[in-house]
Amino acid sequence: MLGINGPEFLLLLIIGLLVIGPSRLPEYTQKLANIVKEVRRMASGAREQIKEEVGIDIDDVDWKKYDPRQYDPRRIIKEALLEDDTKPVSGGAPAAVSVAAAAAAAEHRPARVIERLPDGEPAPFDAEAT
């Protein structure tokens, strides 16, 4: 309960009685009870809203499945590498058509121009770059 043990709780209760006083204690006790009821009502309303929108009951969810501490990246990668993926990469088109389309696309690409600095010339310096 919030890290408070028995003696600490009794001490807080006694201090509360002294600060509030016996005349106002029933009023504040009733306010606390109303707050607790309202919080419970809001929690149950949230639970019902989640059930309506998502379509699952919170009690039926396996929360351990979503715990990020359970994930082992090595295991995930190993399982992904061992999966047998036999689906064709292309959408079922023959390989000859794909090669011809790639060759046609290569003809329309501009040639790549690589600018080289003359020997001995230092590379440009950008003072704003980090």
Backbone torsions as a table, in degrees:
resi	resn	phi	psi	omega
1	MET	NA	80.3	176.4
2	LEU	60.4	22.6	177.3
3	GLY	73.8	21.2	179.9
4	ILE	-105.9	125.0	178.0
5	ASN	-90.1	-178.9	-174.5
6	GLY	-57.6	-55.0	-178.8
7	PRO	-61.7	-36.9	178.0
8	GLU	-64.9	-39.1	179.6
9	PHE	-64.7	-42.8	178.0
10	LEU	-63.3	-40.4	178.2
11	LEU	-62.5	-43.0	176.8
12	LEU	-63.7	-37.4	178.0
13	LEU	-64.1	-43.5	179.9
14	ILE	-65.3	-42.7	178.2
15	ILE	-63.5	-40.4	177.5
16	GLY	-61.8	-41.3	177.9
17	LEU	-63.3	-40.2	-179.5
18	LEU	-70.3	-39.5	-178.0
19	VAL	-73.9	-47.0	-177.4
20	ILE	-75.4	-42.7	-178.6
21	GLY	91.7	152.2	-177.0
22	PRO	-68.2	-23.5	-177.7
23	SER	-75.0	-35.0	-178.7
24	ARG	-96.8	-3.4	-177.1
25	LEU	-59.9	-46.0	179.4
26	PRO	-61.2	-36.0	179.4
27	GLU	-64.4	-46.1	-179.5
28	TYR	-70.8	-31.7	176.3
29	THR	-65.1	-41.4	178.3
30	GLN	-65.6	-39.5	177.7
31	LYS	-63.2	-42.1	178.9
32	LEU	-64.1	-41.9	178.3
33	ALA	-62.8	-40.1	178.8
34	ASN	-66.0	-38.6	178.4
35	ILE	-63.7	-44.3	179.8
36	VAL	-62.7	-42.2	178.3
37	LYS	-62.7	-41.9	-179.1
38	GLU	-65.2	-41.3	178.8
39	VAL	-64.2	-42.0	177.4
40	ARG	-63.1	-40.7	179.5
41	ARG	-64.8	-41.4	179.0
42	MET	-65.4	-39.5	179.6
43	ALA	-65.4	-42.4	179.3
44	SER	-69.2	-34.2	176.1
45	GLY	-64.9	-40.5	177.8
46	ALA	-65.1	-40.3	178.4
47	ARG	-61.4	-44.6	179.4
48	GLU	-65.9	-39.1	179.8
49	GLN	-65.1	-41.5	177.2
50	ILE	-63.0	-41.5	-179.8
51	LYS	-63.3	-39.2	179.2
52	GLU	-69.0	-45.3	-173.3
53	GLU	-76.9	-41.7	-176.3
54	VAL	-90.6	-31.5	178.6
55	GLY	90.1	11.2	177.7
56	ILE	-126.4	155.3	176.3
57	ASP	-90.4	136.6	-177.0
58	ILE	-61.0	-33.6	-179.3
59	ASP	-68.0	-24.7	-177.8
60	ASP	-86.2	-7.0	-177.0
61	VAL	-78.5	134.8	175.8
62	ASP	-86.6	93.7	-175.0
63	TRP	-68.8	-24.6	179.2
64	LYS	-64.3	-28.7	-179.8
65	LYS	-65.7	-28.4	-176.9
66	TYR	-99.2	6.1	-179.0
67	ASP	-73.6	118.3	-176.8
68	PRO	-67.4	-17.6	-180.0
69	ARG	-72.8	-15.8	-177.7
70	GLN	-83.5	-16.1	-175.1
71	TYR	-76.7	128.2	175.7
72	ASP	-114.3	109.6	-175.8
73	PRO	-57.4	-34.5	179.7
74	ARG	-64.0	-41.5	-179.8
75	ARG	-67.0	-41.6	-178.9
76	ILE	-63.0	-44.2	179.6
77	ILE	-66.1	-41.5	179.9
78	LYS	-61.3	-45.3	179.5
79	GLU	-64.5	-38.3	179.9
80	ALA	-67.1	-36.9	-179.9
81	LEU	-73.5	-28.9	-178.0
82	LEU	-86.4	-8.5	178.5
83	GLU	-63.9	142.2	179.9
84	ASP	-93.8	99.9	178.8
85	ASP	-96.4	104.6	-178.8
86	THR	-108.3	10.2	179.5
87	LYS	-73.5	140.7	176.4
88	PRO	-69.4	143.8	-179.0
89	VAL	-72.7	-45.1	178.2
90	SER	-79.2	162.8	-175.8
91	GLY	-75.0	31.9	178.6
92	GLY	92.2	3.3	179.5
93	ALA	-75.9	148.0	178.5
94	PRO	-62.8	152.3	-176.7
95	ALA	-65.5	-33.3	-178.4
96	ALA	-64.8	-38.0	179.5
97	VAL	-66.4	-40.4	-179.4
98	SER	-65.4	-40.5	-180.0
99	VAL	-66.3	-41.4	179.7
100	ALA	-65.5	-39.7	179.1
101	ALA	-66.5	-38.2	178.5
102	ALA	-67.0	-39.3	178.7
103	ALA	-66.3	-39.1	178.8
104	ALA	-66.8	-39.1	178.8
105	ALA	-68.1	-34.1	179.8
106	ALA	-68.0	-31.1	179.4
107	GLU	-67.2	-32.3	-175.9
108	HIS	-88.3	-9.0	178.9
109	ARG	-76.1	140.5	175.2
110	PRO	-70.1	153.0	179.3
111	ALA	-68.5	142.7	-179.2
112	ARG	-80.0	124.7	-179.2
113	VAL	-103.4	123.8	178.7
114	ILE	-112.1	116.7	178.7
115	GLU	-87.3	127.6	178.7
116	ARG	-114.1	145.2	176.7
117	LEU	-79.7	146.9	174.7
118	PRO	-63.4	154.8	-179.7
119	ASP	-58.5	134.5	176.4
120	GLY	88.1	-11.7	-179.8
121	GLU	-85.2	130.6	-179.3
122	PRO	-72.5	154.4	179.0
123	ALA	-68.7	149.3	179.4
124	PRO	-63.1	146.7	-177.2
125	PHE	-112.8	129.8	177.1
126	ASP	-108.9	110.8	-176.4
127	ALA	-68.6	-24.7	-178.8
128	GLU	-85.3	-13.9	-179.8
129	ALA	-76.8	149.3	178.5
130	THR	-112.6	NA	NA
